[in-house]
Amino acid sequence: MIDYEKIIKEYKTPTYVYDIDTLINRVKYLQDKLSNKYDLVFAVKANTFIPKYIENYISRYEICSAGEFDIVNKLNISHNKMVISGVNKDESAIENMIKNYDILKYTIESITQFELLSNLSKKYNKQIHVLIRLTSGNQFGVSEEDFKYILKNIDKNYLLFDGIEYFSGTQKKSINRIEKEIDYLIEFTKNIEDEFNINIEEIEYGIGLPVYYYQDDEFNEDEFLDNVKNILDKIKNQKVTLEIGRSIASSCGSYLTSVVDIKTNKYGNYVIVDGGINHLVYYGQTMAMKIPHYEILPKKELEEDVYNICGSLCTINDFLVKNIKTRKLSINDVFIFKNTGAYSSTEGISLFLSRDLPKVVIKENNNYKLVRTNIKTSEMNFPNEI
Ligand SMILES: Cc1ncc(COP(=O)(O)O)c(C=O)c1O
């Protein structure tokens, strides 16, 4: 249990809290549901504050930028657990990695990246392991033709081809869709193996496991994951690793934001909180009409009213949630939005209006520590010369 009162008192708001016990239990739950057969890869983009805490529980990290690499590197995550992925592999960052570290794997996501990785591995006379990312019909990865071109032209002395990376989107609620993708991957793998007379060792699959964020959602996750496992079990000849961000990280996070103002006009009651949509991202939220899981502190028995909860930005879009029926609110009440461990801290439009970034608190073994203070974005939005 998180002692939210203590957090409010000691750290104020807006603040994210990440509960490490919940996080680790979540990873164990996913592994258990998948019979510990499929290795988990944490997509660092989902939350850059928690990777170190799960190092002993997952097999890899998916890292998509030089910045993400800096973070995991400073966290002393083993290079042997890093898969360097991403649509734009900047040359100097990749050169630094190849020259100075023994990274587990790199993905090849274009012909340009193929040439870059080939040249750098030759330049430093270093063999590197690669996955070729197959596109799912967007700007990511390569076409089937380019996939084959790369395999025809790969210099096996330098680039060791381990398998396929495939990611086709997040929040996949359709089990049929996952099954179609797996069938496609099995067929494609077989074609490549036959044509090139090779064995493909692994498939790294961004499965896009869904998170049900809203109070109205009905989801039997146990059953869903049983079905997922049965589908994955169709892959007989490759090791399968699952790249996951949202489903690993969401449940460990809460976002605390305080009521700073309340007003009423002929359209309704408007509550202003000290956070906003710059800090809070719920996938699938449309016009703030869906009601996420939340609680309000302090707990009080009061008559109810209907409110629109708005953030502190100068945009009419800054609604966290509309038309919620809840106990009468007052200034300094605190909203605790649940399931905010994935993407809220990384995807929000944090620089808008030069508001400070929320603090980040980690709860581990009943200890609370402030791991990021409320950084001033006014300093980032400031011109160095006038
Ligand atoms: C290549 C890749 N793998 C994995 C993920 C994680 O997806 P999710 O958070 O849905 O698990 C993403 C998210 O954008 C991604 O781009």
The ligand as a Gaussian input file, in Angstrom:
#p B3LYP/6-31G(d) Opt

LIG

0 1
 C        9.567000      -1.178000     -31.096000
 C        8.706000      -1.103000     -29.897000
 N        8.679000      -2.143000     -29.054000
 C        7.913000      -2.131000     -27.936000
 C        7.132000      -1.036000     -27.626000
 C        6.310000      -1.074000     -26.370000
 O        4.970000      -1.140000     -26.637000
 P        3.909000      -1.306000     -25.442000
 O        4.140000      -0.176000     -24.525000
 O        2.611000      -1.297000     -26.110000
 O        4.191000      -2.614000     -24.770000
 C        7.111000       0.061000     -28.493000
 C        6.248000       1.214000     -28.190000
 O        6.135000       2.171000     -28.918000
 C        7.932000       0.037000     -29.648000
 O        7.972000       1.085000     -30.482000

